[in-house]
Amino acid sequence: MSTIGNSWAGYLALAGFFLAYLLVVFEEKIHLKKSKPVVLVGCLMWLFIGIYEAGHGGGEHAHEFIKELIAEIGALFFFLLVAMVYVNTLEERNVFRSLRSWLLRKGLGFRSLYWATGLITFFLSPLADNLTSALLMSTVALAVSNGNAKFIIPAFVNIVVAANAGGAWSPFGDITTLMVWTSGKVETLQFVYLMIPSLVNWIIPATIMYPFIPKGKPEISSDAIPLKPGAKTIIALGIITVATAVSFHQFLHLPPFMGMMLGLGLLMFQGYYLQYWSARSPLKPLGTSKKRMEEPFDLFQNVARVEFDTLLFFFGILTAVGALQYIGYLALISVSLYETIGPTWSNIIVGFLSAIIDNIPIMFAVLKMDPAMGVDQWLLVTLTAGVGGSLLSIGSAAGVAVMGVDRDNYTFLSHLKWAPAIALGYVASIFSWWLVTGSFR
């Protein structure tokens, strides 16, 4: 460990990190946004480092380290910003509400809805991220539940597990997979190796819970909700944006966030077209020159609705973890973990830790440790960090968000009841990983 690790600056930084994380864990109890403590403490940690280094001639080294760190954070920050703007725009254009009404109008029974919401979540998460997918499908499940807790609880658990599992096999499904992808540890097409392990991770607990779903059909009807003008074009632009980001990374060897920003530029021009169209296009079917009553489209309203608490939390936690790396604490953990018990068991432990501690700092810490691992082990830690959070309701952003959808029925303890089934899926997914990645060993 470096000298600073055994100094007052190192000890204060470590204490501040744990204090900030304690405040994050109790966010729901104390009603303090999670971004506030980590941004404050993350910058204070570097203040302590700066004061120490100023007195020991290491200021230039710290400055260069932060320049590299902010380049990493900025690239991921802009990538997530564009993704969130697209999700908000699709929501504003009624894409998700239309999907919800379509599902409600199918007249499915409780058991069919259980599988439908889980399946859609699993395949939507790789594109729309696990948090958005879990929120969307949990509102659908709640809408059709008629308040039946026997349906709500297993359906919500199923959605959370499906969201985290679905997000694990795509670079865009979770922030952790995005970090692994942009760091170059796993290439775009190699994420496909995680599809079967992820499917196993979801299908096993889903099958175990299925017999406990009540029979019968909910009494509910829903009117069709049409897409707003331009929705299909924006869906196409979203697909093009993802393809552009992949191409920038895979073929041009440029940061993928540049491809995402290019997609944002396209969306901005589509927004201009929708504004022009809504202001000038007459209602021709009525045979009048009356202007359309559609509310003018404003892309920057969707930018304003971006969850900046999440983005600032992301900045704060990565800044803090970067400070721990600079001090030398991460190297100490890496030696104690990866060089002692080996990468496989270490990566499995990372999955269990992600159920207690948010998977973002866990994965960033692993990336900063940079243990000597092959692609198969980087795939394993990507899998475990993504799906391990399903073990507890507070272990993932998807679980925390779904808890807010129905606080009366879906709670920490109601989720914990199904932890053994989820753990069985976790173990089975690791065995599946071992089978499908045999060619890497």
Buried (B, 14 or more C-beta within 10 A) or exposed (E): EBEBBEBEBBBBBBEBBEEBBEBBBEBBEEEEBBBBBBBBBBBBBBBBBBBBBEEEEBBEEBEEBBEEBBEBBEBBBBBBBBBBBBBBBBBBBBBBBBBBBEBBBEEBBBBEBBBBBBBBBBBBBBBBBBBBBBBBBBBBBBBBBBEBBEBBBBBBBBBBBBBBBBBBBBBBBBBBBBBBBBBEBBEBEBBEBBBBBBBBBBBBBBEBBBEEBBEEBBEEEBEEBEBBBBBEBBBEBBEBBBEBBBBBBBEEEEBBBBBBBBBBEBBBEBBEBBBEBBEEEEEEEEEEEEEBEBEEBEBEBBBEBBBBEBBBBBBBBBBBBBBBBBBBBBBBBBEEBBEEEEBBEBBBBBBBBBBBBBBBBBBBBBBBBBBEBEBBBBBBBBBBBBBBBBBBBBBBBBBBBBBEBBEEBBBEEBBBEBBEBBBBBBEBBBEBBBEBBEEEE
